[in-house]
């Protein structure tokens, strides 16, 4: 039985995660950590795995506390910088625990990112449109940033030059890929990658219509993180393990 604590348990994703853990026959929900508990509450918790779904302002301190308490850690909250991830990786290795970070836990979203990376070398231009609920704090989303990173890594040549319109309405440039961020009531998590070449376009789209779509990936990460050491980023890296 895997003992799991959920950090950010009162949030949308945290609450859904708690329900999924309670329904899983091989897991025990040992603690539900809220913002009022803070890092001190995490340090007092006994669990095998911590799942972090708090806010960008608290995620780093919460991660430090969980690793310091000797827990393997699954992180879905956004807001960690590259420097912070480097430090957490070092701390996790020193503590001999696994640290798993995923921009998106939906299996369909992982496939969308994979397909976009496969298509990237064959088109001169690409843009990403991501849409989330109005309460999402960060923009662009972690999923869109991860998608752009994977697409850029798959190319040996730069993208066709962007124009110089300069308006915020034209999106945010990420190494030649524009990302457009929408925050709209009624949305959950939606992303479309649009690649263009003379005479044709290719669109690759994923829609999460309910947060339950993320739960198979979250539960998979909980089950797998104990076999990891240090930092692993992206659900695609544990799908076949």
N, C-alpha and C positions, 0 to 999 in steps of 0.2 A: 504494500500500500504506500503510495507516494503522498507524503504530507505537504500540502501546498498552502501558502499564504498569498493573498491577493492585495496588492498595494493600489490604492485608488478604487476601492471596492464600491463606493457610492456613485462613481461615474457610469456613463453609458456602457462602455466596454468592460469596466470592472464588474458591474452588476451581472452582465451577461456571462462573463467568465466564471463568476461564482456559481451561477446556475448550472453551467456546463460541468464544472468540477464536481458539484454535488450529485450530478446524474451519472458520473463516470464510476464504474465499479472498482477501478484500481486506484482511486484517488480519495484523499480525505481533505476537506477544507478546514485547515487548522486555525486560520486567522484571517480576518477581514480588516485591513489597515486603511484608515481614512487620513485626510489631511490633518485632522486634530491629533492623531497619534504621532505623526511625524517620524523622523529617523530614529528617535528614541524608542518608539513603539515597535519599529522593525527590529531593532537590536535585541529587544526582549522576547521576540517571537522564536519559537522552535518549529522549524519546517525544513523539509528537504529542498524544496524549490519555492522561490518567490517569483510572482508574476507582477510586472510593473506596468500599470496603466494609469499613472497619475497625470501630472501636467508638466509642460516644459520647464517651469520654474522650480520644480521639486525633484525631477527625475534623477539628476546626478547625485544629489545627497542621499536619496533613497537607495540608489544602486550601491553607493559606497557602504551604506549601513547593512544592506543585505549580504554583500560579499564579506564584509567584516564579521558578520554573524555566521559565516561558513555555509551560506545557502547558495545552491545553483540559482541562476537568475535568467528569466525570460523577460525581455523588454519589448513592449509595444508602444510605449509612450515616445513621443518625438522630443527633440530639443537638445540632444547630445551632440556636442561639437566633435570634430576629429581629435582634438587634443584630449577631450574628456574620454572618448572611446579608447584612446591609447593608454591613458592612465588606468581605466577600468580593466582593460586587457591585462596589464601588468599586475594589477591587484588580484584579479581572478586567477592568474597563473600562480602567483605567490600563495594564494589560499587553496590552490588545487581544486578549483571549482569551474564549472562551465558558465559562460556568459553568452547568451543567444539574443540577438537583436534582429527584429524583422520590421521593415516598413509596412508590410501588409501580410496578414495571416490567411487571406482567402486563397485557396488553391487556384482558382480561376485567375486571380490577379498575378500570381507567380507565373502562370502560363502566358498571360498577356505580356509580361515583361520579357519572358524568354523569346516569344515570337517577335516582339519588336526588335530585340537585339539581333535575331537572325536576319531580319529584313533590312537592318540599318545599312549594311555595306552596299546595297543595291539601289539606293535612292539618294539624290543630291540634297534633298531638304526634308526636314521633319519638324513637326510641332506637337505639343502635348496639351490637351485640355483636361484639367481635373476639376471635379465638382464635388463639394462636400456640404454637410449641414452647416447652418449659420453659426453654430457654436464652436466650430473647429478653429483653434487659435492660430495655428501655424499655416503659412502659405509661402511658397508652394508646399504641397504635401510631401511627406517622406516617400510615398510611392512614386510620385512623379520625378523626384530627384534621383531615386534609385533607378528608375527606368532610363532617364537621360544618361546616367553614369554607365549603365550596361550597354546602351546603344553607342555611346562614344567609344567605349572600350572595344567594341566589335569592329570599328572602322579603322582603316589604315590611312585614309585621306580625310582632310577637313570637310565639313559641310559647305555647301554653296554659301557665299557671303550673305549675311542679313542686310536688309535695307536700313536706312538711317532715319526712319520716321521718328523714333525716339519717344513716342507716346507710351504711357503706361498701358494703354489699351492694346498695344502690340505684344504684350507679354514680357516675360523676364528671360534674358538670354543665359543659357547654361551650355557654354562651349559650343555654340552654334545651333542649339535646339531651343526654341521658344517654349516656355511653359506658361499657360494661361490658367489662373486660379479663380474659381467661382465658389461663392458661399451662399447657398440658396436654401430656404426652408423647404422641408419635404425630401431633401436629399439625404443619403447615407454616405456612400463612397462610390464615385464613378470616375472612370478615366478613359480617354480615347487618344490613341497615338495615330497621327495622320502623316503618312510619308508621301512625298510627291516627286514625280518625274515628268518630263514632257509628255503630255497626252494621257496621263494616268495618275490615280492616287490609290493608296492602300490604307485602309482604316482598320485598326485593331482596338477593340473596345471591351471593357469589363465593367459590369455594374454589380455592386453589392446592394441588394434591396432591403436586407435585414442584417443586423449584426450577428445573427446566428451563423451567417456565412463564414465568419472568421473563426468559429469555435473548433472545427476539425484541425485547423492549423495550430491554434493555441494548445490544444490537448496533445498534438503530436510533438510540439516543442517541449512541453512539460515532460513527456515521456523520454525524449531524446537528450535533453540538456545534461543529464547526469553522466552521459558518455563523452561529453565534450570537456575540453580544458582550455581556458582562455576564451577569446572572442571569436564568435562565428556570426556572420551577418547574412541574412537572407534565407527564407524558408526553402529555396531551391537546394541549399546545401545539406539539408537533412532529409529530404524526401526519399532518397534511395538508400539511406543508411540503415 
